[in-house]
């Protein structure tokens, strides 16, 4: 089992910034970590993910150029720097770890979620 602990959500005005962090209780030889967003009545949607070791990043089109995901391997932590926030960025942000190894079943873990509200 893996525990994902999130921090950094809150209320911010449009145009402002927030930084989300997610720390995993352990990491694996092959995994991705990242953030998904959910609003009432919708499915979780990918915001940004990064491969273990920080080699590759993927962003949703809506956040490209505004959000930056980075990894701190020494601390098993992923950060999401969110700049130029818009009201439509509002939602519950969930940290995710996806583990895929050829010799073991896929594992997928979620954090408890942190609320981000962008409003004036």
C-alpha positions as MATLAB code, in Angstrom:
seq = 'XXXXXXXXXXXXXXXXXXXXXXXXXXXXXXXXXXXXXXXXXXXXXXXXXXXXXXXXXXXXXXXXXXXXXXXXXXXXXXXXXXXXXXXXXXXXXXXXXXXXXXXXXXXXXXXXXXXXXXXX';
ca = [
       0.000    0.000    0.000;
       1.044    3.556   -0.703;
      -0.124    6.631    1.168;
      -0.292    9.919   -0.713;
      -0.416   13.049    1.429;
      -1.449   16.287   -0.279;
      -1.095   19.884    0.804;
      -1.348   23.390   -0.555;
      -4.937   23.923   -1.620;
      -6.975   26.966   -0.702;
      -8.768   30.071   -1.888;
      -7.082   32.426   -4.325;
      -8.170   35.315   -6.504;
      -8.140   35.046  -10.281;
      -4.635   35.625  -11.575;
      -3.101   34.357   -8.378;
      -0.884   31.361   -7.670;
      -0.938   28.236   -5.561;
       1.477   25.378   -5.081;
       0.242   21.867   -4.428;
       2.489   19.155   -3.003;
       2.043   15.415   -2.768;
       4.328   13.113   -0.805;
       4.280    9.363   -1.279;
       5.102    6.891    1.484;
       7.191    4.961   -1.020;
       8.145    4.999   -4.680;
       8.811    2.300   -7.254;
      11.174    1.584  -10.079;
       8.596    2.566  -12.708;
       5.747    4.962  -11.976;
       4.106    8.256  -12.752;
       2.751   10.765  -10.262;
       0.499   13.660  -10.909;
      -2.688   15.569  -10.345;
      -6.262   15.154  -11.450;
      -9.106   17.605  -10.941;
     -12.761   16.962  -10.262;
     -15.767   19.276  -10.067;
     -19.293   18.313   -8.971;
     -21.022   16.134  -11.529;
     -17.915   15.502  -13.594;
     -15.293   12.803  -13.845;
     -11.759   13.347  -12.682;
      -9.656   14.819  -15.421;
      -5.924   14.837  -15.836;
      -4.189   18.095  -14.974;
      -0.510   17.128  -15.095;
       1.641   14.044  -14.547;
       5.356   13.345  -14.393;
       7.272   10.107  -14.747;
       9.366    8.801  -11.888;
      12.750   10.409  -12.108;
      11.204   13.492  -13.711;
      11.887   12.474  -17.288;
       8.569   13.226  -18.970;
       5.692   15.564  -18.200;
       2.178   15.683  -19.588;
      -0.277   18.561  -19.194;
      -3.904   19.130  -19.992;
      -4.281   21.689  -22.785;
      -6.187   23.999  -20.445;
      -3.224   24.412  -18.089;
      -0.270   24.439  -20.477;
       1.877   27.484  -19.957;
       0.329   28.208  -16.554;
       0.998   25.090  -14.469;
       4.326   23.359  -13.882;
       4.764   19.911  -12.376;
       8.078   18.906  -10.840;
       9.439   16.051   -8.788;
      11.719   15.850   -5.767;
      12.848   12.242   -5.813;
      14.817   12.535   -2.589;
      11.588   13.395   -0.768;
       9.172   11.222   -2.794;
       7.307   14.439   -3.515;
       5.674   15.999   -6.533;
       4.803   19.686   -6.744;
       2.289   21.461   -8.940;
       2.944   25.168   -9.324;
      -0.233   26.844  -10.537;
       0.046   30.380  -11.877;
      -2.428   32.723  -13.551;
      -5.273   30.821  -11.968;
      -8.750   31.106  -13.465;
     -12.174   30.432  -11.949;
     -12.459   27.349  -14.150;
      -9.444   25.872  -12.328;
     -11.656   25.476   -9.273;
     -12.140   21.913   -8.087;
     -10.842   19.167   -5.870;
      -7.333   18.218   -6.868;
      -6.327   14.611   -6.312;
      -2.791   13.284   -6.283;
      -2.315   10.036   -8.156;
       0.424    7.438   -8.394;
       0.284    4.913  -11.216;
       2.685    1.984  -10.942;
       3.354   -0.205  -13.969;
       5.990   -2.910  -13.852;
       6.288   -5.795  -16.270;
       6.657   -8.333  -13.476;
       3.783   -7.192  -11.255;
       0.133   -6.175  -11.527;
      -0.603   -2.504  -12.132;
      -1.158   -0.489   -8.967;
      -2.981    2.813   -8.729;
      -3.263    5.047   -5.694;
      -5.130    8.274   -4.877;
      -4.720   10.958   -2.270;
      -7.605   12.315   -0.238;
      -7.984   15.432   -2.373;
      -7.410   19.096   -1.704;
      -9.823   21.909   -2.572;
      -8.710   24.714   -4.846;
     -11.090   27.639   -5.214;
     -10.388   30.516   -7.576;
     -12.768   33.345   -6.897;
     -12.827   37.079   -6.310;
];
